[in-house]
């Protein structure tokens, strides 16, 4: 979001198949985004790595069900369980990954959330959603952040 450089966002492609994701990822990497954004890691598509992986009989998949702050909604958890079971039936490994707690970094981010970031959020949201809705969205976000810091 313009003006908010404290917490960086990440987006990724969505697709209906592995092939669709491959096409989207290759097309993106062919544009060499690292030449336009210094925060993007220089990592072109590597056909040789893809070929090595295709020859593997057994792959490993990491599953993160929670970051320690936010859990899965029951339908998402059920879908993830179905995928994990299917992957295991195909003979692959599934590693349940429990990351270090995100709470300390979230507390730090919230405590350092400057008013300028709120103003930047309003500036970005107003043209898209109208002034009243923008203020409501930011109010809800700030209220949620306030509650999360009080639950220590």
N, C-alpha and C positions, 0 to 999 in steps of 0.2 A: 504494500500500500504506500502510495507516495507520502513522504515525510516520516514514515515509521520504519526506521532501519534497525531498531533494537532487536526485534524478533523476526527473523527472516522466514518467509513462507516457501513452501515447496509444492510444486504441482507435478503430476505425472500423467502419462497417457492412460486412457481407459479403452478397452477393446473387447470385442466379443470372442476373440480367439488369440492364441499365441501368435499366429501369423499376422494378425492385425496389429498387435503390439510391436512385433518386429518391424513391420513396415513403418509405423509411426516413429519408432525410436531411431531407426536408420535415417529416415528423412530429416528428423530433427538434428541428428549428429552430423549429417552431411552439410548442414548450414554453419558448422563450426561455431556454436554459440559462445565458446570461450574467447573468441576474438571480439565479441561485443559486450560481454559481461565478465568482469574480472572475478566474480564469485563462482563462475562455472568452472568445474574441473575439466581440464583438457583430456578428453577420453574418446577418441574416435571409435567407431564400430570395429571390432576385431574378429574378422572371419575365422582366423586360426583358432581363437578361443571357442568360438561357436562350434567348429568342427570337432574339437577335443571333447566338448560337453556332449555332443550328439553320439559319440562313441561310448560314453559311460553307460554301464548297465544299471548303476545305482546312483541316485542323486540324493542330496540332503536339502531339506527345506526347514527354515526357521519359522516358528510361529510365535507371535507376541500377542497374548490375549488381553493384556492390560499394561499401562505404563505406571501403575500404582496409584493413579489419580482417577482415571476414567476406565470403566469396564465396558464390556460389550453388551449391546442389547440382546435379549434372549434369541430373537430370530437370527441375528448375525452369529451368535455363539453356536447355535444349532447348525447353521450353514458351514461354519468353520470346522465343526466336528465331522460333518459329512465329508468335507474335502480332505481332512487329515486321515480319516479312515480309508478313503479311496486311494490316496497317495501311498499309504502303508500297504494296502492290498496289491499295489503295483510293484511292491518290493523296495520302495525308497525309504529313506530315513526321515523322521520328523523330529526336530529338536524343539522342545518347549523352551523358549527364551524368556527369561525374567530379567529385564534390564535393571540397572541401578535406579533408585527412586528418582522420579522427575520433580518431586516436591521441592527440594532445595532450589533448583533452578527456576521453578515456577514462582516461588516466594521472592526470589531475587528479581525476577522480571517484573512482577507486580509491584514490588516496593520501588522500583526504578521507573515505573510507567510515568513519563512526564506529561504534563498538561498539553504540551505541544503535540504529543501523539494523539491525544483526544481531539484536539482541534484539527489535526490532519485527517483523522477519521471522519469528522463532521464535514470537512471540506470535500472529501471524496464521496461520502454518502448522500449529501444534500441533492446534487444534480440528478442522481439516479433514483432516489426514493422520496424526495421531498423533504423539506426542513423538519417537519414534525416527526416523520418516521425516522429520520436520521438521528434526532435527539433521543428518541425512544430506544433505538438499537444501541447507541452508545451508552445510554443509562443502564440498560439491561446488562451489557458487557461489564461495565464498571461495578454494578451491584454483584454480579457473579464473582468477579475478581476479589471484591471486598469479602464476600462470604468465604471464598477459598482460603484467604489469609487468616480468617478468624478461626478456622477449624484446626488450628495447630494443637 
